Amino acid sequence: MTTGMTERDGARTDDRPDADVIVVGAGPGGSATAYHLARTGLDVLLLEKSTFPREKVCGDGLTPRAVRSLVEMGIDTSAEAGWLRNRGLRIIGGGLRLELPWPELASWPDYGLVRPRADFDEMLARHAVKAGARLREGTTVTGPLRDDRTGRVVGVTARAGVDRAPVDFRAPVVVAADGNSARIALALGIRRREDRPLGVAVRRYYRSPRSGDDFLESHLELWEGPPRQSRLLPGYGWIFGMGDGTSNVGLGMLNTTSAFQNTDYRDLLHRWLAALPPEWGYAEENALGPVRGSALPMAFNRTPHYQDGVLLVGDAGGMVNPFNGEGIAYAMESGRIAAEAIVLALARGSGPARERALERYPEIIRETYGGYYTLGRLFVQLIGNPTVMGLGTRYGLPRPMLMRFVLKIMANLTDPRGGDASDRLINALTRLAPTT
C-alpha cells in the first residue's frame, strides 16, 4: 500500500494514475471522504468532471448538522471566512409566521450557515488537497474498471485534459460520490429504488434587500396571489439570504404528490414569486442567472451502498433527508464513515479480511440513518396528501412547543444520550423503526 507522504514530499506528481483510493466527484461527500482519508496518510485521488468554480443546484443553507461536519474538519466558519450564520428556521404557512431557533444541544452547534455552492464546493475540495489528497479537475469518469479474473472494480475509466483523451485510474477501492447522476452505481447495475421518495427542486438567485436575513425561511404554502384569496400551488418554497446582496429562492416537490409529473417547475416558481411582496426584489429585473433544477434522491433510494470494491456516498447512495431535503450534511457524514471503513480495510491484506471491513460500511450507514429514514418515508407519504398537509399547517403551526419538536425531528437534531423528553421520544422512535 502506498501513502500520501511522498506526494507531500514532492516525489509523486499530480498526474500519477494510481492511488490507494479513488474518489469520484468533488462535491461535499467526495471532498469530505478525500479529506478524512488523506489525513491518515493514504494516497487519495479525487476526480472532478468540472473545473472550479462550478454551479450546483442547492438551497445553499446548512443546518447545525452540516456545520458540525465542517467544524470537525477544522474549517473556519466565521463571517470573516465568508460565511453567513443563521439562528434558525422561519416557517410561513396557514396565515402564520413562526421563528424557531436551532435547538441548544450538547451534540450539535446552535447555528446554521449559508454559502453559495459555487464557492463552498471549491473550498471543501481545496481543504482536502491541503490534507494531502490529489485533485484532478476536468476529468469525466465514464465507468468502473474491472479485474478480468475476479470482476472486482480496480479503478475507473475516464476522459481527461483538453483533448479528452481516455485514461485509466487504478486503486483497490473506489468511492462513488458522483451525485444523483450515480454513473458508477448504474454501471454496476445498482438501480434507483421505486419504493423510495424522490424530490425535484428548482432555484434562482435574486438581488434582494433580504440578503442579510439571519433565519432560513420555509414556505409551506405557495399561493399564486393573495393568501386564502387565490389558487394554492403544489410544493413548498424557501428563501435564504446569502449575505452578499442576493437571496437564493427556490421550491421543491416530492413524488408522493399527485402533481409531481405534471408540473412545469420553472413556471411554478415564476407564479409563486410574482405573488410575493415586490419590495423583496424577486422580479425578473433582479434575477441573476437562469432557473436551475435538480433531483433529490432520498431515504436510501439506491442500494446496496457497497459492491465489488465500490462505496456509495451522499446523493449517489440516495442519502438526502426525506424530512427536509437536506443532502450536504449526510454527504459529508457518509464520507467520513466511508473513510473510516476504508482505512480499516486497507490496513489488512487483500482478500476476505479486507472485504469484511468494507462490507461493514453499509451496515453502519443503515444503523446510523435507517430507522430515521423509515420515519421520513412515512412523513412524506402523509404530507403528499393535501388534506393532511392542510390540517398539519392549520393546527400544528399555532403550537410552538409542537413545532420545536417538529424542527428537531425534521432537522435530525437530538442529543443521543440524555437530552429532554422530545429527544428521548425521537431517539426511541428512530431505534424502533425498521432500518431497511
Secondary structure, DSSP 8 states (H G I E B T S, - for coil): ---SHHHHTT-S-TT--B-SEEEE--SHHHHHHHHHHHHTT--EEEE-SS-SS----S--EE-HHHHHHHHHTT---SGGGT-EEE-EEEEEETTEEEEEE----SSS-S-EEE--HHHHHHHHHHHHHHHT-EEE-SEEEEEEEE-TTT--EEEEEEEETTTTEEEEEE-SEEEE--GGG-HHHHHTT--B-TTS-EEEEEEEEEE-TTTT-SEEEEES-EESSSTTSS-EESSEEEEEE-SSSEEEEEEEEETTSTTGGG--HHHHHHHHHHTS-GGG--SGGGEEEEEEEEEEEBSS-B--SEETTEEE-GGGGT-B-TTT---HHHHHHHHHHHHHHHHHHHTS-TTHHHHHHHHHHHHHHIIIIIHHHHHHHHHHHHHTSHHHHHHHHHHHTT-HHHHHHHHHHHHT---SSS--HHHHHHHHHHHHS---
